[in-house]
Amino acid sequence: MTEFPVYFNQNYGDVLAQRNSIIEKLSTGPARVSEIAEKTNLTKQVTMWNLLGLLRWGKVEITGEEHHELVFGLKEV
């Protein structure tokens, strides 16, 4: 069974904290999903879920692919 429904039941404050830590990591430059997960102490699944949310809201963008992983960076306004 997928963990995906669990992410929707998180407290908004927790989600906001997760996304802020991802944005902080990306403020130093683009990074692969596994690098972001490692630096933020989040699982790859939670990291990817948050990145998809940030992508949806125009906060991040996919800047490439490296070692069969997507590379994300902050979207310039």
WORAMO-V419736 format. One record per residue. N is the residue number from 0. RES is the residue in three letters. PHI is phi in whole degrees, 0 to 359 (* if undefined). OMEGA is omega in radians with two decimals (999 if undefined). BURIAL is I if it has 9 or more other C-alpha atoms within 8 Angstrom, else O. Layout:
# WORAMO-V419736
N|RES|PHI|OMEGA|BURIAL, N|RES|PHI|OMEGA|BURIAL
This chain:
# WORAMO-V419736
0|MET|*|-3.10|O, 1|THR|281|3.08|O, 2|GLU|273|-2.99|O, 3|PHE|307|3.14|O, 4|PRO|300|3.14|O, 5|VAL|299|-3.10|O, 6|TYR|297|-3.13|I, 7|PHE|287|-3.13|O, 8|ASN|266|3.13|O, 9|GLN|287|3.02|O, 10|ASN|295|-3.11|O, 11|TYR|302|3.12|O, 12|GLY|298|3.11|O, 13|ASP|294|3.13|O, 14|VAL|297|3.13|I, 15|LEU|298|3.11|O, 16|ALA|296|3.12|O, 17|GLN|298|-3.09|I, 18|ARG|292|3.09|I, 19|ASN|295|3.12|O, 20|SER|291|3.08|I, 21|ILE|292|3.12|I, 22|ILE|298|3.11|I, 23|GLU|299|3.12|O, 24|LYS|297|-3.10|I, 25|LEU|286|3.11|I, 26|SER|293|3.10|O, 27|THR|270|3.11|O, 28|GLY|134|-3.13|O, 29|PRO|302|-3.12|I, 30|ALA|207|3.05|I, 31|ARG|287|-3.14|I, 32|VAL|304|-3.11|I, 33|SER|295|3.10|O, 34|GLU|293|3.12|O, 35|ILE|296|3.14|I, 36|ALA|300|-3.12|I, 37|GLU|296|-3.09|I, 38|LYS|288|-3.10|O, 39|THR|261|-3.10|I, 40|ASN|60|3.05|O, 41|LEU|250|3.05|I, 42|THR|291|3.10|O, 43|LYS|298|-3.14|I, 44|GLN|295|3.13|O, 45|VAL|294|3.12|I, 46|THR|299|-3.12|I, 47|MET|296|3.12|I, 48|TRP|301|3.13|I, 49|ASN|292|3.10|I, 50|LEU|297|3.09|I, 51|LEU|296|3.06|O, 52|GLY|296|3.12|O, 53|LEU|295|3.08|I, 54|LEU|294|-3.13|I, 55|ARG|301|-3.10|O, 56|TRP|267|3.02|O, 57|GLY|76|-3.14|O, 58|LYS|271|3.13|I, 59|VAL|230|3.06|I, 60|GLU|218|3.07|I, 61|ILE|277|-3.08|O, 62|THR|255|3.13|I, 63|GLY|166|3.11|O, 64|GLU|220|-3.11|I, 65|GLU|214|-3.14|O, 66|HIS|54|3.12|O, 67|HIS|63|3.09|O, 68|GLU|230|3.05|I, 69|LEU|289|3.06|I, 70|VAL|250|-3.13|I, 71|PHE|248|3.05|I, 72|GLY|218|3.07|I, 73|LEU|293|3.13|I, 74|LYS|278|3.11|O, 75|GLU|281|-3.10|O, 76|VAL|270|999|O
